[in-house]
């Protein structure tokens, strides 16, 4: 019986002998060791809620959303928020949070996150690079190693919300974070898309990935949903929803549409400046959309309690 | 994976290989790859596109051949021809998936194995250009593709960015990747550079402006031009149409045609 191509036994089980795909599957080994994963989860016991921000597609606004979600949740000063950027090749979070050039400090209790506010800490490979030209040219196993370190060695303290920003795709980083954290210990995934089919076709794969690894989907955000010309106020669909946009996809796949966010030039500007768009342009329709979405996510998390006594 | 070594390498008939890279996702690599192929075809060239984005393969749909299958021949896989002309051929994992929504959830080593096969085992035949479209980043796919292509001396890489600093920040790292792997940078394209409202012609720099050009200057590489946001281009790609043929009056057309011309000029200089 085929153990499944994405199982830890892929290529190594008795049933794999003689299978034409055996070498392929065996080459895909190096899944996290369960004992290690358990150690990591112990380390993260004091994290109340974990949210993954995913997309099959690049450039749809995952990091933008992660940053705003972090700011939005940290607006309540009583909450402790952590933002972990596991995009190892293209770490956008430091710039978006206004933390470019910051470095990570070590202490007795581990690596210190970089704090934007007292209650908002950030970690990214960006803080480990000394120059903006430094490229992280690593294959999968090395990236997994760093993600493990981020989970094991960062002294996050007590956190209400851990937000994990991911690179596009369904590969090492995604498998590792789900396997290290354990799907059960993640409240869910927020999936970002733009309206056009070129994005949706990748996002459907991401939703299937979530189902495959038993990761709950909190819902989908449709970004770049229309543009209103500042001069004539007419709307243009720059990324046209030729197949019904996120709305139709969510209906078909039975997942929740958390909201649609229009294009607003101020969003990109704020990201480039490292400022929160929600603070810079609070009256903007896009800001209002984002706030509604953040609230829905908060409500979702409030309904999901993870008891510390839960047996793994 | 010990494949029968063909007498003639499958890339022996390919005159020029170029990669389309970006550190950043969603900036338009597949779009630029597609439009470049269409432009080169209109200049009478035979073009192949090798799509090594295994998680998010966009190329098949951009040519309306997403439902096609791949067949085998003696020398390996037969690429998918876009039309009767056979002037554009494609290879992508998109053609190998049983269901289009199936996620390819592979770790690096497995991706590397398929990329090596894609480079060695596709029977391209004679091509003027092989364009290699890549996923964002500087990881397994990029390392493996460059290593596998190295013996065939690629022409170089086109780097795509959008204007804003967040994108440029990633593309700087891609430039370092090119330097470290000895890949010549043919130039930088600044995509999504401004939007002209079709109703009133007001130009809004939705994703800022100028970052790509500045990066090219700063890095000492050619700047291939700014391509504006163009809903007709997006629509064309959604429907797998030939934008270059059907929308020559569209706002993105001049820039895209100019990029292709610079590539052609570059290759004719090389051979003279």
Interface residues (C-beta under 8 A of the other chain):
Chain A: X6 X23 X24 X25 X27 X28 X29 X30 X31 X56 X57 X58 X59 X60 X63 X88 X89 X90 X92 X95 X96 X132 X133 X134 X135 X136 X137 X138 X139 X140 X141 X143 X167 X168 X169 X170 X171 X172 X174 X175 X194 X196 X197 X198 X201 X202 X204 X205 X206 X208 X209 X212 X227 X229 X230 X231 X232 X234 X236 X237 X238 X239 X240 X242 X243 X263 X265 X268 X269 X271 X272
Chain B: X1 X23 X24 X25 X26 X27 X30 X55 X56 X58 X61 X62 X100 X101 X102 X103 X104 X105 X106 X107 X108 X109 X110 X111 X112 X113 X114 X135 X136 X137 X138 X139 X140 X142 X143 X162 X164 X165 X166 X167 X169 X170 X172 X173 X174 X175 X176 X177 X180 X181 X195 X197 X198 X199 X200 X202 X204 X205 X206 X207 X208 X229 X231 X234 X235 X237 X238 X239
